[in-house]
Amino acid sequence: MAGQQARFVLKLRRNIALEGDLLLARMEVEAFSLAGVRGVADIKSVTQDIPGLRRLRGFGRLDLNVRENGIQAYVAEGPLTTLPDLIRRLSFVQRIYCVTARTAEALELLNELEEVLGPVLACHSNEDSLIIEAIPHYALFEFSQVVARRSKGRIETKQNLSAVLDALLGRTDARHAKSLAEAALSARSTTSHLSHDIHYYKAKFFPRLVRSILNICTQRLGDGSHRVIDNFVGSGTTLLEAATLGIPSLGVDIDPLSVLIAKAKLEAVQIDSRLLAEESAQAMQALEAQTTGQLALFDEPLHEVGKAPAIKFPGWLMKNRKMTARVAAGLQQEIRGVQSVVARCDPQVAGLFRVLMSDAIARKIRMRFLGTGVGRFSLTFAKPSIAQIFSKSLARYVKVAATSEWLRQTIHLEFADAQVVRGDARHIPSRSGGFDILMTSPPYLPASSGRESYAKARAPSLIALGMTTHEEVDSLADGSIGSMSGDGIDLESLSERERDIVEWLLRDELRAIKAKPTARYFLDMRRAFAEMRRVLSPGGYCVVISGKQSTFYQFSTRKALYTVQSALILAEEARQAGFEVEGLHDVQLVKLNRNARPRSLDDYYETIILLKSPDG
C-alpha cells in the first residue's frame, strides 16, 4: 500500500492576495516530500493530463472559485498515503483532488479516512481509477468564521456547518446550504476563525503564516513528537495553531494581559457551548437590566458586586482634552457594570469573560501612540457602549464554542496541550527546554518609537482587570524589550551596523530621545537570542518574524532620511548567538491603512528569518 502513487491537484484559496503567501504555500507543499511540484496559472489546463477532472460538477468544478490572477493550484505526485496529512495540515489549499489507481488497497484506505478524518471526502470511480475530492480541515476552520457570522446561535451554527460541508461535496442541493458555501468560498478575509479574534491586538500573527511555518518545520524535522515554544507569545496565535496540529506548546510573555489573552484563546475552543450560552444569556440579561434600571428582586446593587475598587484612570490619560471629568465618569460606570457581570459568572467561563471585558474596553477607548518617544497619543471613543461590545462578543463566542464542538465531533479534531506562563524572553524559565521549534515575533524596530504604548494603550483594561493601578501602569513598560528607559547602555558593545543607527539618531535633534532606547533594544534582543539558543534542542528550528526594515522620514515631507535593515540586524544577532541562518524570506502584507503619514504609500514587508540550532 505504501508504494501506491497518486497525482495531487491542490487548489489554492481564492482569497490569497499576495505573492508572498504563494511563497509560503509552495514551501509548505514541498515540505511534504511531494515530487514534481509545479504551479499552475490556469487550473483548467490540468484536465489535459487528467481528463477525468472535467467530469466534476457543482463546487467540485476545477475552475470554480479560483484565484483571479497568478498561481491557482499546485500539481504534484507522491504516495497515496500522503493524502491524510495533506487533509489534516495544509494551510492555503481550499480543495484537494487526488487521482490514483482503483485498487482494493486504495478503497480500504478511503474507508479508513472517513472514520479518522470525518466526512470531508467525495469519491468518483470507474473501473481503473479513483478521483478523490477532499476539503482540508483548515479550510473548514476558515469557512467556519463566515458560517458562524451568518448563524443565529449554537444549534444553527452546527447545522449550517454540516450543510456547508455537504454542499461543498455535492451531498445536498439545498439553496441555503449552497448560498452559505458560496459565501464561505468568496470571503476576502478569514483570519478570525476559531478564537483568533478574542481580543484587539496590534500587529498579531496571521494564522495561516504560523500554521504553514509549523508544517514546514515539523516536516523537515521528520517523524516523532515535537514541542513548540513562543517566547513572545502575544495573543497566543502560535499556541492555538500548534494545538490544532497536535503539537504541544509553551508560550511566554512579560505582559500579564497577553498571558491572560493567550490562555483564554486556548480555553475558548474547549468550553462547553451550552454552558457558555446559558452564562452569556444571564450576563446579557443583567446588563440590559442595568441599562433599564429594572434589577431583579434578588440582584445585588452594582456597588456591592465583586467589591472591586473604583476605577481610576492614569493622570496622563486624564490630561487628554477629550477625557473630560464627565466622559471619565461615564466610562468608569460602564466598566463597573460589566465588572459586576463578570464577577458573577461560572468559574469555567471566567477567563473568557474577563478577556472579552478587556477587549470591549480596548475597543471603546482607543489610544494610538504616535511614536515620538514622549508619550503623545490620539484618543477616540467608539459609539457603542462597553456593555454592548461585550454582549456582542459573548454572542459570537457561543458560536465559536459551538464551532469547536462541531469540529471535534465531525472531523475528530483534538487540541494538543498548550501552556502559557508569564516570563521574560531574556530570562526564559530555567525549567523550560528541549523544544524542537521556536516560532515567535519579537517587538519590531525601531523599538523606541513609542514602545511605552503597548502598556499604556492597555491601561484601562489592565486597571479594570486588577492587574495594575492607575499609579503603577507605567512601570509595566519599563521592563519590556527596548523600552524608553535607556539607562546602563554600553554603546561600544553594539555591532557596527547597530552603532551607526544609534549615532544617526543622536545627531537628529528630534529623534535623539530614541537613541539609547534603540541601543537597549539591540542588546535586549541579543540576550533573547542567547536564550532562544539555550532552550532549542540541537537540530531544532527557530523562526523569527520581523519587519523587513524601518524608515525614518522627514516630518514635513515624505522624504526618506534613513532606512534601518531590521531583519538583517536580527539575523546577524542570531548568528552571533550560535544559530545557523538558513534563509530570509520577505512576505508582503496587505496595508489596510493608507492614511497614516508619512508611510502611507509604502509597501510593507515582514521577513521570515529561518534559523537552525546546530546539530549536537
HELIX and SHEET records of a PDB file:
HELIX    1   1 GLU A   19  ALA A   31  1                                  13    
HELIX    2   2 ILE A   43  GLN A   48  5                                   6    
HELIX    3   3 PRO A   51  ARG A   55  5                                   5    
HELIX    4   4 GLY A   58  GLY A   60  5                                   3    
HELIX    5   5 LEU A   80  THR A   82  5                                   3    
HELIX    6   6 LEU A   83  ARG A   89  1                                   7    
HELIX    7   7 ALA A  104  LEU A  117  1                                  14    
HELIX    8   8 HIS A  137  ARG A  149  1                                  13    
HELIX    9   9 ARG A  154  LEU A  168  1                                  15    
HELIX   10  10 ARG A  175  SER A  186  1                                  12    
HELIX   11  11 PRO A  207  LEU A  221  1                                  15    
HELIX   12  12 THR A  237  THR A  244  1                                   8    
HELIX   13  13 PRO A  256  ALA A  268  1                                  13    
HELIX   14  14 SER A  273  THR A  292  1                                  20    
HELIX   15  15 LEU A  302  GLU A  304  5                                   3    
HELIX   16  16 GLY A  315  MET A  318  1                                   4    
HELIX   17  17 ALA A  325  ALA A  343  1                                  19    
HELIX   18  18 PRO A  347  LYS A  364  1                                  18    
HELIX   19  19 ILE A  386  THR A  410  1                                  25    
HELIX   20  20 SER A  453  LYS A  456  1                                   4    
HELIX   21  21 ALA A  459  ALA A  464  1                                   6    
HELIX   22  22 SER A  475  ASP A  478  1                                   4    
HELIX   23  23 LEU A  491  SER A  493  5                                   3    
HELIX   24  24 GLU A  496  ARG A  507  1                                  12    
HELIX   25  25 ALA A  512  LYS A  514  5                                   3    
HELIX   26  26 ALA A  515  VAL A  535  1                                  21    
HELIX   27  27 SER A  566  GLN A  576  1                                  11    
SHEET    1   A 6 ALA A  35  VAL A  40  0                                        
SHEET    2   A 6 ALA A  73  PRO A  79 -1                                        
SHEET    3   A 6 GLN A   5  LEU A  12 -1                                        
SHEET    4   A 6 VAL A  93  ALA A 101 -1                                        
SHEET    5   A 6 SER A 129  ALA A 134 -1                                        
SHEET    6   A 6 LEU A 121  SER A 125 -1                                        
SHEET    1   B 7 ALA A 418  ARG A 422  0                                        
SHEET    2   B 7 SER A 249  ASP A 253  1                                        
SHEET    3   B 7 VAL A 228  ASP A 230  1                                        
SHEET    4   B 7 PHE A 435  THR A 440  1                                        
SHEET    5   B 7 LEU A 536  GLY A 547  1                                        
SHEET    6   B 7 TYR A 604  LYS A 612 -1                                        
SHEET    7   B 7 GLU A 580  LEU A 589 -1                                        
SHEET    1   C 2 ILE A 365  PHE A 369  0                                        
SHEET    2   C 2 PHE A 377  PHE A 381 -1                                        
SHEET    1   D 2 SER A 550  TYR A 553  0                                        
SHEET    2   D 2 ALA A 560  VAL A 564 -1                                        
END                                                                             
